[in-house]
């Protein structure tokens, strides 16, 4: 059983290596894994917590279910793969989940840049209207421009002998579409 887990881990590394060799687009070559675009005072200790700046952790993603509820976090490892915890999905269908990239805030699906901006279309597709623009105007804040939502195509997890313990609590999520790297969306580094 341990050899199957090692095969699973090697598969993750292989996917990362093959994706990093392929590149995403000509303008994406400036983005190396694990590099923040801005680094201000990041403490090694957590004391009362501080709000994370959007560019400080560009590999961090949020995983949401079909009810638009934040389920788990994860790390982007390539243009189309995220590594996270297996317990986030339980026995649910992978297609019921989506991944949000480019933000450190909790969001609603209508705030995604790749969803229709017409309120009538949004209401039909998501059941929600976009009030974020109005809220941002009232607060004199620029709306977030890098938030991308991508549906999950599949989830790969190692076989669990005892689902209550989750001793091998790791999952690789394949996104339905590849993402382009930006200052807000970048992969984390994996060991070579």
C-alpha positions as CSV (number, residue, x, y, z in Angstrom):
1,X,0.0,0.0,0.0
2,X,2.9,2.3,0.7
3,X,4.2,1.8,-2.8
4,X,0.9,3.0,-4.2
5,X,1.2,6.1,-2.2
6,X,4.7,6.7,-3.4
7,X,3.5,6.2,-7.0
8,X,0.8,8.9,-6.2
9,X,3.4,11.3,-4.9
10,X,5.7,10.7,-7.9
11,X,2.8,11.4,-10.2
12,X,2.3,14.8,-8.6
13,X,6.0,15.6,-9.1
14,X,5.8,14.4,-12.7
15,X,2.7,16.5,-13.4
16,X,4.5,19.5,-12.0
17,X,7.7,18.9,-14.0
18,X,5.9,18.4,-17.3
19,X,3.7,21.5,-16.8
20,X,6.7,23.6,-15.8
21,X,8.6,22.6,-19.0
22,X,5.6,23.3,-21.2
23,X,5.0,26.9,-20.1
24,X,1.6,28.6,-20.6
25,X,2.2,31.6,-22.9
26,X,4.9,33.9,-24.1
27,X,4.0,36.5,-21.5
28,X,4.0,34.0,-18.6
29,X,7.8,33.3,-18.8
30,X,8.4,36.0,-16.2
31,X,6.7,34.0,-13.5
32,X,8.8,31.5,-11.6
33,X,7.2,29.2,-9.0
34,X,7.2,30.3,-5.4
35,X,8.0,34.0,-6.0
36,X,5.9,36.7,-4.5
37,X,5.5,39.9,-6.5
38,X,5.4,42.1,-3.4
39,X,6.8,41.3,0.0
40,X,6.2,43.6,2.9
41,X,6.6,42.7,6.5
42,X,5.7,39.0,6.6
43,X,6.2,37.7,10.1
44,X,7.4,34.2,10.9
45,X,4.9,34.1,13.8
46,X,1.2,34.5,13.9
47,X,0.2,37.1,16.5
48,X,-3.4,38.3,16.3
49,X,-3.2,37.6,12.5
50,X,-2.8,40.1,9.7
51,X,-4.6,40.4,6.5
52,X,-2.8,38.8,3.6
53,X,-2.0,41.1,0.7
54,X,-3.3,39.8,-2.7
55,X,0.2,39.4,-4.3
56,X,1.9,37.8,-1.2
57,X,0.6,34.3,-1.8
58,X,-0.3,33.9,-5.5
59,X,-0.3,30.1,-5.3
60,X,-3.0,29.9,-2.7
61,X,-6.5,29.0,-4.1
62,X,-9.9,28.6,-2.5
63,X,-12.1,25.6,-3.2
64,X,-15.8,26.2,-3.2
65,X,-18.8,23.8,-3.4
66,X,-21.9,24.1,-5.5
67,X,-23.6,26.1,-2.7
68,X,-20.9,28.8,-3.0
69,X,-19.4,27.8,0.3
70,X,-15.7,27.8,1.0
71,X,-14.7,24.2,1.6
72,X,-10.9,24.2,1.6
73,X,-7.7,25.9,0.5
74,X,-5.1,24.5,-1.8
75,X,-1.9,25.4,-3.7
76,X,-1.6,25.9,-7.5
77,X,1.2,23.6,-8.7
78,X,0.8,24.2,-12.5
79,X,-1.6,25.8,-15.0
80,X,-4.2,23.1,-14.5
81,X,-3.4,21.3,-11.2
82,X,-4.0,22.1,-7.5
83,X,-2.8,20.1,-4.5
84,X,-5.1,20.1,-1.5
85,X,-6.5,17.7,1.2
86,X,-8.5,14.7,0.3
87,X,-11.0,15.2,3.1
88,X,-12.2,18.3,1.3
89,X,-14.2,16.3,-1.2
90,X,-15.4,13.3,0.8
91,X,-17.5,11.1,-1.6
92,X,-18.9,14.1,-3.6
93,X,-18.7,14.5,-7.3
94,X,-15.8,16.6,-8.4
95,X,-18.0,18.6,-10.8
96,X,-19.7,20.1,-7.8
97,X,-16.6,22.1,-6.9
98,X,-14.8,25.2,-8.3
99,X,-11.5,26.8,-7.6
100,X,-11.0,30.5,-7.2
101,X,-7.6,32.1,-7.9
102,X,-6.1,35.5,-7.6
103,X,-7.6,36.7,-4.3
104,X,-7.2,36.4,-0.6
105,X,-10.8,37.3,0.1
106,X,-13.9,35.1,0.4
107,X,-15.9,35.7,-2.7
108,X,-19.2,34.9,-4.4
109,X,-19.3,33.4,-7.9
110,X,-20.6,36.6,-9.5
111,X,-17.4,38.4,-8.6
112,X,-15.3,36.2,-10.9
113,X,-13.9,37.9,-14.0
114,X,-14.7,34.9,-16.2
115,X,-18.5,35.0,-15.4
116,X,-20.9,37.2,-17.3
117,X,-21.1,40.8,-16.0
118,X,-24.7,41.5,-17.1
119,X,-26.8,41.2,-13.9
120,X,-29.7,39.5,-15.8
121,X,-27.4,36.9,-17.2
122,X,-25.7,36.4,-13.8
123,X,-29.0,36.0,-12.1
124,X,-30.0,33.3,-14.6
125,X,-26.7,31.4,-14.4
126,X,-25.9,31.8,-10.7
127,X,-29.1,32.9,-9.1
128,X,-27.3,35.9,-7.7
129,X,-26.9,39.5,-8.9
130,X,-23.6,41.4,-8.8
131,X,-23.7,43.9,-6.0
132,X,-19.9,43.9,-5.6
133,X,-19.4,46.9,-7.9
134,X,-21.9,49.0,-6.0
135,X,-20.3,48.0,-2.7
136,X,-16.8,48.8,-4.0
137,X,-18.0,52.2,-5.3
138,X,-19.5,53.0,-1.9
139,X,-16.3,52.0,-0.1
140,X,-14.1,53.9,-2.7
141,X,-12.2,50.7,-3.4
142,X,-11.2,49.5,-6.8
143,X,-12.9,46.2,-7.6
144,X,-10.7,43.1,-7.6
145,X,-9.6,42.5,-11.2
146,X,-7.7,39.2,-11.0
147,X,-10.3,36.9,-9.5
148,X,-10.7,33.8,-11.7
149,X,-13.1,30.9,-11.1
150,X,-12.4,27.6,-12.7
151,X,-14.5,24.4,-12.5
152,X,-13.0,21.2,-11.2
153,X,-12.7,18.5,-13.9
154,X,-11.5,15.6,-11.6
155,X,-10.0,14.8,-8.2
156,X,-7.3,12.2,-7.7
157,X,-6.8,10.8,-4.2
158,X,-4.9,7.8,-2.9
159,X,-7.0,4.9,-1.7
160,X,-7.9,5.3,1.9
161,X,-7.9,2.2,4.1
162,X,-9.8,4.0,6.8
163,X,-11.7,7.1,5.7
164,X,-12.1,8.3,9.3
165,X,-8.3,8.7,9.7
166,X,-7.3,10.2,6.4
167,X,-3.7,9.1,6.9
168,X,-3.0,9.9,3.2
169,X,-4.9,13.2,3.2
170,X,-3.7,14.5,-0.1
171,X,-5.6,15.2,-3.4
172,X,-4.6,16.5,-6.8
173,X,-7.3,18.5,-8.5
174,X,-7.4,18.9,-12.3
175,X,-9.0,22.1,-13.5
176,X,-11.3,22.2,-16.5
177,X,-9.3,24.9,-18.1
178,X,-5.7,26.0,-17.7
179,X,-5.1,29.3,-16.0
180,X,-2.6,32.0,-17.2
181,X,-0.1,33.2,-14.7
182,X,-0.3,36.8,-13.5
183,X,1.1,38.8,-10.6
184,X,-1.8,37.3,-8.6
185,X,-1.8,33.7,-9.9
186,X,1.4,31.7,-9.8
187,X,2.4,28.2,-8.9
188,X,4.1,27.1,-5.8
189,X,7.4,25.2,-6.1
190,X,7.7,21.5,-5.6
191,X,10.9,19.7,-4.8
192,X,12.8,18.4,-7.8
